[in-house]
Amino acid sequence: MTAEHWTLGGDLSVARIGYGAMKLTGWPRGDRPDRETALAVLRRAVELGVNHIDTSNYYSRDGVAANELIREALHPYPDDLVIVTKVGALVEGADIALPPAEQNGLTPGNLRRGIEANLRSLGLDRLDVVNLRMGDLDRSQTPLRAPLETLLALREEGLIRHLGISNVTASEFAEAREIAPIACVQNLYNLSRRDDDPLVDACAQAGIAYVPFFPVGGFQPLTAQHLDAIAVRHNATVPQVALAWLLARSPNILLIPGTGSLTHLEQNIAAGTLKLSPQDKTQLN
């Protein structure tokens, strides 16, 4: 069972180890589990105490869509389940192959379209948290204010409970907080990629969750010194040590490791009980 919790947005208590649904679809590339395994992974995650699932309507490839898998596996949803989705320059899964000039999901009409698609595919009347994902286009051509204001208006309509931001700079984080209440930031961060150290601390100081994507490296293996030796010392896997380091890094960090394997799912969640020693942390830092 996952033990530690964080109150997301001030009113949603979530276990600090959640689950990211992207790998269930093989989007944007890579292998994926068969349908029955994907459904079993989602159900087992909830059985093990996961109540924070990260997804998006554009996590879809070759007819396999994360939101539809989540709905089939878990609907009607447990009362404490928090589903976090995202909208941005992409609208549909195939949009990732379009030239940047044709990825126009940040317009008011397409943001609404993205929200409605998430609601429909998940079978919900309101989305718990929606992250506005920036950074997929030329930043000079895609300022944050207008799309975030659009999502704020959709929130006022009752379609969204809380807002987050993803793939943002420190200056965009500061700007976003002037526009709307921000529940979470989702950026690239792990043992090998620590450029966001100041932003992690700024979020913690503000009581805002920081949710690292690719927490165990994503498409690039982790290269932190001493990682293998520490894993051997704890009779753990390298991903478990990487997740345990993130949990120890700051109490506002929420994890969403994704996997299509029941074995890896259970290992990821077991990382919540792995306690790194001061020596371990010194070596990893």
C-alpha positions as CSV (number, residue, x, y, z in Angstrom):
1,M,0.0,0.0,0.0
2,T,1.1,3.5,-0.6
3,A,1.5,5.4,2.7
4,E,2.2,9.1,2.3
5,H,-0.4,11.5,1.0
6,W,-0.5,15.1,-0.4
7,T,-3.6,17.3,-0.6
8,L,-3.8,18.3,-4.2
9,G,-5.5,21.7,-4.8
10,G,-6.3,22.0,-1.1
11,D,-9.1,19.4,-1.1
12,L,-8.0,16.2,-3.0
13,S,-6.0,13.8,-0.8
14,V,-3.8,11.6,-3.1
15,A,-1.2,9.0,-2.4
16,R,2.3,10.3,-3.3
17,I,2.8,7.3,-5.7
18,G,0.3,7.5,-8.5
19,Y,0.1,6.0,-11.9
20,G,0.7,7.4,-15.4
21,A,-1.4,5.9,-18.2
22,M,0.7,6.8,-21.3
23,K,2.5,3.5,-21.5
24,L,-0.7,1.5,-21.8
25,T,-1.1,2.9,-25.3
26,G,2.5,2.8,-26.6
27,W,2.1,6.6,-27.4
28,P,4.0,8.3,-28.9
29,R,6.2,5.2,-29.6
30,G,7.1,2.0,-28.0
31,D,5.5,-1.3,-26.9
32,R,2.3,-1.6,-25.1
33,P,0.6,-4.4,-23.2
34,D,-2.4,-6.3,-24.5
35,R,-5.8,-5.0,-23.6
36,E,-6.5,-7.4,-20.8
37,T,-3.1,-6.7,-19.2
38,A,-3.7,-3.0,-19.4
39,L,-7.0,-3.3,-17.7
40,A,-5.5,-5.5,-15.0
41,V,-2.7,-3.0,-14.4
42,L,-5.2,-0.2,-13.8
43,R,-7.3,-2.3,-11.4
44,R,-4.3,-3.6,-9.5
45,A,-3.0,-0.1,-9.1
46,V,-6.2,1.0,-7.4
47,E,-6.1,-2.2,-5.2
48,L,-2.6,-1.3,-4.1
49,G,-3.7,2.2,-2.9
50,V,-3.1,4.3,-6.0
51,N,-5.8,7.1,-6.2
52,H,-4.0,9.5,-8.6
53,I,-4.0,8.6,-12.3
54,D,-2.4,10.8,-14.9
55,T,-3.8,10.6,-18.5
56,S,-4.7,12.6,-21.5
57,N,-7.1,12.3,-24.4
58,Y,-4.2,12.4,-26.8
59,Y,-2.6,9.3,-25.3
60,S,-4.0,7.2,-28.1
61,R,-2.3,5.1,-30.8
62,D,-3.7,2.6,-33.3
63,G,-7.1,2.6,-31.7
64,V,-5.9,2.1,-28.2
65,A,-6.8,5.1,-25.9
66,A,-5.7,5.6,-22.3
67,N,-8.9,7.3,-21.3
68,E,-11.1,4.5,-22.6
69,L,-9.0,1.9,-20.9
70,I,-9.3,3.8,-17.6
71,R,-13.1,4.1,-18.0
72,E,-13.5,0.4,-18.9
73,A,-11.3,-0.7,-16.0
74,L,-12.5,1.6,-13.2
75,H,-15.8,3.2,-14.0
76,P,-17.9,3.8,-11.8
77,Y,-14.8,5.3,-10.2
78,P,-13.9,5.0,-6.5
79,D,-15.0,8.1,-4.5
80,D,-11.3,9.0,-3.7
81,L,-9.9,8.5,-7.2
82,V,-8.4,11.6,-8.7
83,I,-7.9,11.6,-12.5
84,V,-5.6,14.3,-13.8
85,T,-5.5,15.0,-17.5
86,K,-3.9,17.6,-19.8
87,V,-4.6,19.7,-22.9
88,G,-2.1,21.7,-25.0
89,A,-0.9,22.1,-28.5
90,L,-1.9,18.5,-29.3
91,V,-5.6,17.6,-29.5
92,E,-5.6,14.0,-30.8
93,G,-2.9,11.4,-30.5
94,A,-1.9,11.7,-34.1
95,D,-1.3,15.4,-33.9
96,I,2.3,14.8,-32.6
97,A,3.2,14.0,-36.3
98,L,2.0,17.4,-37.5
99,P,4.3,20.3,-38.2
100,P,4.3,22.7,-35.2
101,A,2.4,25.3,-37.2
102,E,-0.5,22.9,-37.5
103,Q,-0.6,21.9,-33.8
104,N,-3.1,24.5,-32.8
105,G,-4.7,23.0,-29.7
106,L,-4.1,26.1,-27.6
107,T,-6.9,28.1,-29.3
108,P,-10.0,28.7,-27.2
109,G,-12.1,26.4,-29.5
110,N,-9.6,23.6,-29.4
111,L,-9.0,23.8,-25.7
112,R,-12.8,23.4,-25.2
113,R,-12.7,20.6,-27.7
114,G,-9.9,18.9,-25.7
115,I,-11.7,19.3,-22.4
116,E,-15.0,17.9,-23.8
117,A,-13.1,15.0,-25.4
118,N,-11.6,14.1,-22.0
119,L,-14.9,14.4,-20.2
120,R,-16.6,12.2,-22.8
121,S,-13.9,9.5,-23.0
122,L,-13.6,9.3,-19.2
123,G,-17.3,9.4,-18.6
124,L,-17.1,12.4,-16.3
125,D,-19.1,15.6,-15.8
126,R,-16.1,17.4,-14.3
127,L,-12.4,16.9,-14.5
128,D,-10.5,16.8,-11.2
129,V,-7.4,18.5,-12.5
130,V,-6.4,19.7,-16.0
131,N,-2.8,20.6,-16.8
132,L,-2.1,23.1,-19.4
133,R,0.9,21.8,-21.3
134,M,3.2,24.4,-22.8
135,G,6.5,24.2,-24.5
136,D,5.5,22.0,-27.5
137,L,5.6,25.0,-29.8
138,D,7.8,28.1,-30.2
139,R,7.4,29.8,-26.8
140,S,7.6,33.3,-28.4
141,Q,4.5,32.4,-30.4
142,T,2.5,30.6,-27.6
143,P,2.3,32.8,-24.5
144,L,0.7,31.1,-21.5
145,R,-1.8,33.8,-20.5
146,A,-4.5,33.3,-23.1
147,P,-4.9,29.5,-22.9
148,L,-4.7,29.6,-19.1
149,E,-7.5,32.2,-19.1
150,T,-9.5,30.0,-21.4
151,L,-9.2,27.1,-19.0
152,L,-10.0,29.3,-16.0
153,A,-13.3,30.2,-17.8
154,L,-14.0,26.5,-18.3
155,R,-13.3,26.0,-14.7
156,E,-15.8,28.7,-13.8
157,E,-18.4,26.8,-16.0
158,G,-17.9,23.8,-13.7
159,L,-16.1,21.6,-16.2
160,I,-12.8,21.6,-14.3
161,R,-12.1,21.5,-10.6
162,H,-8.4,22.5,-10.4
163,L,-5.8,23.8,-12.9
164,G,-2.2,22.8,-13.3
165,I,0.6,23.6,-15.7
166,S,3.1,21.4,-17.5
167,N,6.4,21.7,-19.3
168,V,6.7,25.3,-18.1
169,T,9.6,27.6,-17.2
170,A,10.1,29.3,-13.8
171,S,8.8,32.6,-15.3
172,E,5.7,30.9,-16.7
173,F,5.1,29.4,-13.3
174,A,5.2,32.8,-11.7
175,E,2.9,34.3,-14.4
176,A,0.5,31.4,-14.1
177,R,0.1,32.0,-10.4
178,E,-1.0,35.6,-11.2
179,I,-3.7,34.4,-13.5
180,A,-5.3,31.4,-11.7
181,P,-4.9,29.2,-8.7
182,I,-2.4,26.5,-9.6
183,A,-2.7,23.0,-8.0
184,C,0.3,21.4,-9.6
185,V,3.3,21.6,-11.9
186,Q,4.2,18.7,-14.2
187,N,7.7,19.0,-15.7
188,L,10.7,16.8,-16.6
189,Y,12.7,16.0,-13.5
190,N,14.6,12.9,-12.2
191,L,17.9,11.9,-10.8
192,S,19.7,12.7,-14.0
193,R,17.8,15.8,-15.0
194,R,17.7,18.3,-12.2
195,D,17.4,21.7,-14.0
196,D,14.1,22.2,-12.1
197,D,15.6,22.1,-8.6
198,P,14.7,25.8,-8.0
199,L,11.1,25.2,-9.3
200,V,10.6,22.2,-7.1
201,D,11.5,24.3,-4.1
202,A,9.4,27.2,-5.2
203,C,6.4,24.9,-5.6
204,A,7.0,23.4,-2.1
205,Q,7.2,26.9,-0.6
206,A,3.9,27.8,-2.2
207,G,2.2,24.5,-1.2
208,I,1.9,23.4,-4.8
209,A,2.4,19.8,-5.9
210,Y,5.3,19.1,-8.3
211,V,4.8,16.0,-10.5
212,P,7.9,14.9,-12.4
213,F,7.3,13.2,-15.7
214,F,9.8,10.5,-16.8
215,P,10.7,10.0,-13.1
216,V,12.8,6.9,-13.9
217,G,14.3,8.4,-17.1
218,G,11.6,7.8,-19.7
219,F,13.2,7.1,-23.1
220,Q,16.7,7.8,-21.7
221,P,18.3,5.6,-19.0
222,L,19.3,7.2,-15.7
223,T,23.0,7.9,-15.4
224,A,23.3,9.1,-11.8
225,Q,26.6,8.0,-10.1
226,H,26.3,5.3,-7.4
227,L,22.8,4.4,-8.5
228,D,23.5,0.8,-9.2
229,A,25.5,0.2,-6.1
230,I,22.7,1.7,-3.9
231,A,20.2,-0.5,-5.6
232,V,22.3,-3.6,-4.8
233,R,22.7,-2.4,-1.2
234,H,18.9,-2.2,-0.7
235,N,18.1,-5.3,-2.7
236,A,16.1,-3.0,-4.9
237,T,15.8,-2.1,-8.6
238,V,17.4,1.0,-10.0
239,P,13.9,2.5,-10.8
240,Q,12.9,1.9,-7.2
241,V,15.9,3.8,-5.9
242,A,15.1,6.6,-8.4
243,L,11.5,6.8,-7.2
244,A,12.6,6.7,-3.5
245,W,15.0,9.6,-4.1
246,L,12.2,11.7,-5.6
247,L,10.0,11.0,-2.6
248,A,12.8,12.0,-0.3
249,R,13.7,15.1,-2.3
250,S,10.6,17.1,-1.3
251,P,7.3,16.3,0.3
252,N,5.3,18.1,-2.5
253,I,6.6,15.7,-5.1
254,L,3.9,13.3,-6.4
255,L,5.0,10.4,-8.6
256,I,3.2,9.0,-11.7
257,P,5.4,6.2,-13.0
258,G,3.9,4.4,-15.9
259,T,4.1,0.8,-16.9
260,G,2.3,-1.9,-18.8
261,S,3.6,-4.7,-16.5
262,L,2.0,-5.9,-13.3
263,T,5.4,-6.8,-11.9
264,H,6.8,-3.3,-12.5
265,L,3.7,-1.7,-11.1
266,E,4.1,-3.5,-7.8
267,Q,7.8,-2.7,-7.7
268,N,7.0,1.0,-8.4
269,I,4.5,1.1,-5.5
270,A,6.9,-0.8,-3.2
271,A,9.4,2.0,-3.7
272,G,7.3,4.0,-1.3
273,T,8.7,1.8,1.6
274,L,12.3,2.1,0.5
275,K,14.1,4.5,2.9
276,L,17.4,5.9,1.7
277,S,20.1,6.4,4.2
278,P,21.9,9.8,4.7
279,Q,24.8,8.1,3.0
280,D,22.6,7.1,0.0
281,K,21.3,10.6,-0.4
282,T,24.8,12.1,-0.2
283,Q,26.0,9.8,-2.9
284,L,23.0,10.5,-5.2
285,N,23.1,14.3,-4.6
